[in-house]
């Protein structure tokens, strides 16, 4: 089963599953769920026949919350020689006494053709509206005007930016009447047949940047606490297993310093040229691997600190 998902739409899939033992911290190993079989997912109220049988869209969860709800988010996308890592937290707040959990990861996938991952941050109503627009447009099949038919990843991120501007034009005036600023930004990454893997970050204004050889990761949301470990460890040559651990440590550091970022953490490891999401995992409170990773990282930092040279005055 697709373990990190809560299905809210019609889903049918093969029941066969597999697991792989990945990066290790002492005796604790990270196990990612491997999806197999074909998914058929109805988007909105569209009839399944309108959806290409090898295409799928999934999102970890939806809900309704006040317009003021902000995805005080931490999301990371990393682009490496062997593939890509995507991770997002799930905490949302509309004030100090109104916290909720909403998944911030969405995947558009045509197995054998493309994988597109979106990580969202900003105003909850705005980001959900953008995702809904992109999803509805995919009911037209693999047209070039939607994420399942776009020719290049540049075209994909342009469609995301255009949808963001459409929602901003529709809602901005009403939000400003209540002193609320429209804010919806995304990390967009993946691969389309005939192209290399690519990674982008969009902004609420609709413009975007692309990660390059000297910038192997992009962040959005509460970025400052988790950035130092990424700066020190990640390069394009970092193995996927090590990059996965690095990203998770980055989340652990962020959650220790900022209560507005919290579990569950959704994680995808995409292997270059596979054109399907094979490895994904959701980490809930008390997850055995994440707890061990956090404890051993903390102890390791303390041990290194104790061995630092003394300052000679």
C-alpha positions as CSV (number, residue, x, y, z in Angstrom):
1,X,0.0,0.0,0.0
2,X,1.1,3.6,-0.4
3,X,1.8,4.1,3.3
4,X,2.2,7.9,3.5
5,X,-1.2,8.6,1.9
6,X,-4.7,9.1,3.2
7,X,-6.9,8.5,0.2
8,X,-9.8,10.9,-0.1
9,X,-10.7,10.0,-3.7
10,X,-11.3,6.8,-5.6
11,X,-8.2,4.6,-5.6
12,X,-7.6,1.1,-6.9
13,X,-4.2,-0.6,-6.9
14,X,-2.4,-3.9,-6.8
15,X,-2.0,-5.2,-3.3
16,X,1.6,-6.3,-3.8
17,X,4.2,-4.3,-1.8
18,X,7.8,-4.4,-1.0
19,X,10.3,-2.8,1.3
20,X,14.0,-1.8,1.2
21,X,16.5,-1.3,4.0
22,X,18.1,2.1,3.3
23,X,20.4,4.5,5.2
24,X,21.3,3.3,8.7
25,X,22.0,4.9,12.0
26,X,23.7,2.3,14.2
27,X,21.3,-0.6,14.4
28,X,18.3,1.3,13.2
29,X,17.5,1.3,9.5
30,X,15.1,3.5,7.4
31,X,12.5,1.5,5.5
32,X,10.7,3.2,2.7
33,X,7.5,1.8,1.2
34,X,7.9,0.7,-2.4
35,X,4.8,1.1,-4.5
36,X,4.0,-1.5,-7.1
37,X,1.1,-2.1,-9.5
38,X,-1.0,0.5,-11.3
39,X,-2.8,3.3,-9.5
40,X,-6.1,4.7,-10.9
41,X,-7.2,7.8,-9.1
42,X,-10.4,9.9,-9.8
43,X,-9.6,13.6,-9.6
44,X,-12.5,15.5,-8.2
45,X,-15.8,14.4,-9.8
46,X,-14.3,13.3,-13.1
47,X,-15.1,9.9,-14.4
48,X,-12.1,7.5,-14.2
49,X,-12.3,6.9,-18.0
50,X,-11.1,10.5,-18.5
51,X,-7.9,9.9,-16.6
52,X,-5.1,8.2,-18.5
53,X,-4.7,4.7,-16.9
54,X,-1.0,5.1,-16.3
55,X,-1.4,8.6,-14.8
56,X,-2.0,9.4,-11.2
57,X,-2.3,12.3,-8.8
58,X,-2.1,12.0,-5.1
59,X,-2.1,14.3,-2.1
60,X,-1.6,13.3,1.5
61,X,-4.7,15.1,2.8
62,X,-7.0,18.1,2.6
63,X,-9.4,20.0,4.8
64,X,-10.9,23.4,5.5
65,X,-9.5,26.1,7.8
66,X,-9.8,29.8,8.1
67,X,-8.3,32.1,5.4
68,X,-5.7,33.3,8.0
69,X,-4.3,29.8,8.4
70,X,-0.6,29.9,7.4
71,X,1.4,26.9,6.4
72,X,4.3,27.8,8.7
73,X,6.2,25.3,6.8
74,X,9.5,23.7,6.3
75,X,10.0,22.0,2.9
76,X,13.2,20.8,1.2
77,X,14.0,19.6,-2.3
78,X,17.5,18.3,-3.1
79,X,18.8,17.5,-6.6
80,X,21.7,15.0,-6.8
81,X,23.6,13.0,-9.5
82,X,21.6,9.9,-8.6
83,X,18.2,11.4,-8.0
84,X,16.1,13.7,-5.9
85,X,14.9,14.0,-2.3
86,X,11.7,15.8,-1.3
87,X,10.5,16.4,2.2
88,X,7.8,18.5,3.9
89,X,6.3,18.9,7.4
90,X,2.6,18.9,8.1
91,X,1.9,21.6,10.7
92,X,-0.4,24.6,10.0
93,X,-1.5,27.3,12.3
94,X,-4.1,30.1,12.4
95,X,-2.9,31.4,15.7
96,X,-1.2,30.2,18.8
97,X,-4.3,28.1,19.8
98,X,-5.3,26.8,16.4
99,X,-2.8,24.3,15.1
100,X,-3.7,21.6,12.5
101,X,-2.1,19.0,10.2
102,X,-2.2,19.3,6.5
103,X,0.0,17.5,4.0
104,X,2.1,19.9,1.9
105,X,3.3,17.3,-0.7
106,X,1.5,16.6,-4.0
107,X,2.7,14.2,-6.7
108,X,1.6,14.1,-10.4
109,X,2.8,10.9,-12.0
110,X,2.6,9.1,-15.3
111,X,4.6,6.0,-14.8
112,X,7.3,5.5,-17.4
113,X,6.9,9.1,-18.6
114,X,7.1,11.6,-15.7
115,X,7.2,12.3,-12.0
116,X,6.4,15.9,-10.8
117,X,6.5,16.7,-7.0
118,X,5.1,19.9,-5.5
119,X,5.9,21.0,-1.9
120,X,3.7,24.0,-0.9
121,X,4.0,26.8,1.7
122,X,2.1,30.0,2.4
123,X,-1.6,30.7,3.0
124,X,-3.4,27.4,3.3
125,X,-6.5,28.5,1.3
126,X,-4.2,29.8,-1.5
127,X,-2.0,26.8,-1.8
128,X,-5.0,24.4,-1.8
129,X,-6.7,26.5,-4.5
130,X,-3.6,26.4,-6.7
131,X,-3.3,22.6,-6.3
132,X,-7.0,22.2,-7.0
133,X,-6.7,24.2,-10.3
134,X,-3.7,22.1,-11.4
135,X,-5.5,18.9,-10.5
136,X,-8.7,19.8,-12.3
137,X,-6.8,20.7,-15.5
138,X,-5.3,17.2,-15.5
139,X,-8.8,15.7,-16.1
140,X,-8.3,16.8,-19.7
141,X,-5.8,14.0,-20.2
142,X,-2.2,14.5,-21.2
143,X,-2.8,18.0,-22.8
144,X,0.2,20.3,-22.9
145,X,-1.8,22.7,-20.8
146,X,-1.6,20.5,-17.7
147,X,1.1,18.9,-15.5
148,X,0.5,15.4,-17.0
149,X,1.1,16.6,-20.6
150,X,3.5,19.5,-20.3
151,X,6.5,18.9,-22.6
152,X,9.3,20.0,-20.2
153,X,9.8,20.7,-16.5
154,X,10.2,24.4,-17.4
155,X,6.7,24.2,-18.9
156,X,5.5,22.4,-15.7
157,X,6.8,25.2,-13.4
158,X,5.4,27.8,-15.7
159,X,1.9,26.2,-15.4
160,X,2.3,26.2,-11.6
161,X,3.2,29.9,-11.7
162,X,0.3,30.7,-14.0
163,X,-2.1,28.9,-11.7
164,X,-0.7,30.8,-8.7
165,X,-1.2,34.1,-10.5
166,X,-4.8,33.1,-11.5
167,X,-5.7,32.5,-7.8
168,X,-3.9,35.7,-6.7
169,X,-5.9,37.7,-9.2
170,X,-9.1,36.1,-8.0
171,X,-8.6,36.3,-4.3
172,X,-6.0,39.1,-3.5
173,X,-8.6,42.0,-3.4
174,X,-10.8,40.1,-1.0
175,X,-7.9,39.1,1.2
176,X,-6.6,42.7,1.4
177,X,-10.0,43.9,2.7
178,X,-9.2,41.8,5.8
179,X,-5.5,42.8,5.9
180,X,-4.4,39.4,4.6
181,X,-1.7,39.1,2.0
182,X,-1.9,36.4,-0.6
183,X,1.0,34.0,-0.2
184,X,1.5,30.7,-2.0
185,X,4.9,29.4,-3.0
186,X,6.1,26.0,-4.2
187,X,9.1,23.8,-4.6
188,X,8.6,22.0,-7.9
189,X,10.8,19.1,-9.1
190,X,10.9,15.9,-11.0
191,X,11.7,14.5,-14.4
192,X,10.1,14.1,-17.8
193,X,11.2,11.6,-20.4
194,X,13.9,13.2,-22.6
195,X,15.0,15.6,-19.9
196,X,17.3,15.5,-16.8
197,X,16.0,15.9,-13.3
198,X,15.2,19.5,-12.5
199,X,14.3,21.5,-9.4
200,X,12.6,24.9,-9.0
201,X,11.2,27.2,-6.4
202,X,8.3,29.5,-7.2
203,X,7.2,32.6,-5.4
204,X,3.8,34.2,-4.7
205,X,4.3,36.7,-7.5
206,X,4.6,33.9,-10.0
207,X,8.4,34.1,-10.7
208,X,10.7,31.2,-10.0
209,X,14.3,30.1,-9.8
210,X,16.0,26.8,-10.7
211,X,18.6,24.9,-8.7
212,X,21.9,24.5,-10.4
213,X,25.2,22.6,-10.0
214,X,26.3,24.9,-7.2
215,X,22.9,24.9,-5.5
216,X,22.0,21.3,-4.9
217,X,18.9,22.1,-2.7
218,X,16.1,24.5,-2.3
219,X,14.1,25.3,0.8
220,X,10.8,27.1,1.6
221,X,9.2,28.2,4.8
222,X,11.2,28.2,8.1
223,X,14.5,27.6,6.4
224,X,17.2,29.0,8.7
225,X,17.4,26.3,11.4
226,X,17.8,23.4,9.0
227,X,20.1,25.1,6.4
228,X,23.5,24.7,8.1
229,X,23.6,20.9,7.9
230,X,22.5,21.0,4.3
231,X,25.2,23.5,3.5
232,X,27.9,21.4,5.1
233,X,26.9,18.0,3.8
234,X,25.0,18.1,0.5
235,X,26.7,18.2,-2.8
236,X,25.6,16.8,-6.2
237,X,27.7,13.7,-5.6
238,X,26.1,12.9,-2.2
239,X,24.6,9.4,-2.3
240,X,20.8,9.3,-2.0
241,X,21.0,7.4,1.3
242,X,23.2,10.0,2.9
243,X,21.2,12.9,1.4
244,X,18.0,11.3,3.0
245,X,19.6,11.3,6.4
246,X,20.9,14.8,5.9
247,X,17.4,16.1,5.0
248,X,15.9,14.4,8.0
249,X,18.5,15.8,10.4
250,X,17.7,19.2,8.9
251,X,14.0,18.7,9.9
252,X,15.0,17.5,13.4
253,X,17.1,20.7,13.9
254,X,14.2,22.9,12.6
255,X,11.6,21.3,14.9
256,X,13.9,21.6,17.9
257,X,14.1,25.4,17.3
258,X,10.7,26.3,16.0
259,X,7.4,24.9,17.3
260,X,5.5,26.0,14.2
261,X,7.2,23.1,12.2
262,X,6.1,19.6,13.2
263,X,5.3,16.1,12.2
264,X,4.2,14.2,10.3
265,X,7.1,14.5,7.8
266,X,6.5,13.3,4.3
267,X,9.5,12.0,2.4
268,X,10.2,10.9,-1.2
269,X,13.4,9.6,-2.6
270,X,13.3,9.6,-6.4
271,X,15.8,7.7,-8.4
272,X,16.9,9.4,-11.6
273,X,15.4,7.9,-14.9
274,X,13.0,5.6,-13.0
275,X,10.0,7.8,-13.9
276,X,8.0,6.5,-10.9
277,X,7.9,7.2,-7.2
278,X,9.4,4.0,-5.7
279,X,10.4,5.1,-2.3
280,X,8.3,7.2,0.1
281,X,7.7,7.3,3.8
282,X,5.7,9.3,6.4
283,X,7.3,9.9,9.8
284,X,4.7,10.3,12.6
285,X,5.3,11.2,16.2
286,X,7.4,8.5,17.9
287,X,8.6,7.0,14.7
288,X,11.4,4.5,15.7
289,X,13.8,5.5,13.0
290,X,13.4,9.2,13.3
291,X,13.7,9.1,17.1
292,X,17.0,7.1,16.8
293,X,18.3,9.4,14.2
294,X,17.5,12.5,16.4
295,X,19.0,10.9,19.5
296,X,22.2,9.8,17.8
297,X,22.7,13.1,16.0
298,X,22.3,15.0,19.2
299,X,24.7,12.7,21.0
300,X,27.2,12.9,18.2
301,X,27.1,16.7,18.2
302,X,27.8,16.7,21.9
303,X,30.7,14.3,21.6
304,X,32.3,16.4,18.8
305,X,31.7,19.6,20.9
306,X,33.6,18.0,23.9
307,X,36.6,17.4,21.6
308,X,36.9,20.9,20.2
309,X,40.1,22.6,21.1
310,X,40.1,24.9,24.1
311,X,40.4,28.6,23.5
312,X,43.8,30.0,24.7
313,X,43.3,33.4,26.2
